[in-house]
Amino acid sequence: MGAGERIVANSPSGRFVQKIVQSGLYTHVDDRGLGIMATDTITCKAVLADGIGVVRLAIKAGVIASLVEAEETAATLPGLLFPGFADIHVHAREYPRPSDADTQALTRWEAACRKETFATAGRAAINGGATLFAAMPNDDLPPDTPEAYSRKTVVASASDCPVILYAAVTASSEPWADLPYKVYLDDRPSACAFASWTDLETALTRYRGCRVFFHAEDPLVLNRAASDGPRWRTRPPEAEISAVARILDLTHHLGLKSHICHVSTRQAVTLIDEYNRTASARVTCEATPHHLFFSVDKGKVFSGTGAAPERPDLLECNPPLRPESDRRFLLDALKSGMVDVLASDHAPHTLTDKDNGAPGMPHLDTLGPFAGWLMQECGFLPTRIVSVLSSAPARIMQADLGIPHGAIEPGFAASFTLLGLDGSTLVHGSRIPGRGTLETRCGWSPFSGIALPAVVRGTIIDGKKYSFLGVVVK
Ligand SMILES: [Zn+2]
């Protein structure tokens, strides 16, 4: 450790040691031991708009104040600096605590918090290199009014990683600000899922011009499908394809700014692409790590490395895994730009919940290493990774962000993900050897037993530095 540096051991998680450079550049260290920079410089290899370059960045009050080219030999960081990764699809599970008088609601809230809280989701996000995430509203008490939304904002402030909250569209809700509004479609009723297209259309007439994000599975098709068995049988591709077609129609008629979450089939992506060729406003869409990495053929699950996953039973999700041909199509579509965003759909469920059929899987701790797999094994250029994980998410969420995010340019947020592409991240059970325990409270990963070819060496959020594996981000 160099002169003037010190280790702050009381990092938020208490599990990794955060090193803060004490060079007189920090104005203060806050009560949680985080260094907050007033001004600082970073010299490193970075992914810029037109490719990789070596640059010296001056950071002032959490913003990139200036950028100048530097000599290759001047780079001091062990890795490639990306504009901070933003994950726009996360289930943080926690929501405002119900009153003690409502014991049933309290029991459900405690069960949700056993899966994840904003504090643990924030740590998992930082561990995986994310500098921002957007939290879904499918809570027991969905945030569908200004009051409920602002109560949830207070709860979300426990995350060290900045959070954007989705508001829920429900049967009686109305928009009240330029927020991301989430629609759920399902054949099983819940606090915020629509089982009827008529009810949804009635609700959406109040959301003209709004940003609306869709879980696209047609409840009518789900209703007709097999009622038991694995999800790839009970939630067939037709459910997604039919829902996407109807959503595109609603988008056109109601002037919505639509985004389709977790697309999983060739036909759905093709429908969106065809729509975008003539539409005045682009409908964006996202793909998840699990649909890009795992596939199911004749009931058998395969992984992107060719090996069978350790626990295929944990990979049940909505929409379900698809055949290998869809997985390969989705990878190409994400690479070519037909799919705009990589979003994790981080769904932390306890292993007991998984045994009871809960859909989805956690991804935040492994987001950066997964980006490494896309680059090293699937031919994604670093500039494409910036598009799918930084700039496109930032564009979609621009109204929720004070200053521009998603590029390494003066005036943009000083939020960065530092990826080492010379190492790999092996998940083993609930641990990442060399990094410690997974930070997600649910404590497991679908990538257990799999080495992803990149290591997150640092996460910098609005100028605050989180460093790992003994690396000093300087
Ligand atoms: Zn989701």
Boltz pocket constraint, residues with backbone or C-beta under 6 A from the ligand:
constraints:
  - pocket:
      binder: B
      contacts: [[A, 89], [A, 91], [A, 136], [A, 318], [A, 345], [A, 347]]
      max_distance: 6.0
